[in-house]
């Protein structure tokens, strides 16, 4: 009973931390979005939204694998199998590196052609749009490789660190806004480069923290075929739901660009930010709750 009480307190504390993080993030994000919209201009903001959206469509893979990594780490943490935890983490990093290289090659082959030939972008902004695409795909690859480290922090229910790093990310994005105002070079290209730099900084912070505090996060190359196959099998079911979400969000954004223009994308980009803020209320609660549910299942504590 005392363990259940402690677990419930931890869930409540983690949920509170995540909501504080969420409220802070929403306020700053809405403020920075307005400044970015004004600085880039409506057309460039729309181009950035839709080109970044093309890259985000690859996120269906990373979102599904993130759930799989967290699930398997939580199961073994519940059973306290240290050796298996290390194998799961290293296998997860191996999977994500392989996927990152594969997606990078495919995106760089198809992406520039699609932007130049299929999307509605003014001729004089094609060059800048390609810069945005290259920076966005690199940022996505960095975030993809970082997923096992993020999942490790969440699996340990260390939401305080998760919240602090998220707040650091928000502050860095706020700093981007002021840097945009200082320089007179192409604002959209500069914004894409600075966003890539933020992704790299957050990636390094997560990795350094995990390596200092969690022994299982010291990567060594492992190709455990049976484990990788099992994790992919679990992720494939999550991918069904994730695919529908991506198509309804980013797919519609691409179609709007093909049949309309970047100004329509700018309007939808603002609407999507509000939508994401509302959805985060439910997602934050489940983020705090899921590790406890999975660990209890791993120890066959079905009553809890």
HELIX and SHEET records of a PDB file:
HELIX    1   1 UNK A    2  UNK A   40  1                                  39    
HELIX    2   2 UNK A   42  UNK A   56  1                                  15    
HELIX    3   3 UNK A   59  UNK A   79  1                                  21    
HELIX    4   4 UNK A   82  UNK A  117  1                                  36    
HELIX    5   5 UNK A  123  UNK A  125  5                                   3    
HELIX    6   6 UNK A  126  UNK A  155  1                                  30    
HELIX    7   7 UNK A  159  UNK A  182  1                                  24    
HELIX    8   8 UNK A  187  UNK A  213  1                                  27    
HELIX    9   9 UNK A  215  UNK A  217  5                                   3    
HELIX   10  10 UNK A  225  UNK A  246  1                                  22    
HELIX   11  11 UNK A  247  UNK A  251  3                                   5    
HELIX   12  12 UNK A  252  UNK A  259  1                                   8    
HELIX   13  13 UNK A  262  UNK A  298  1                                  37    
END                                                                             
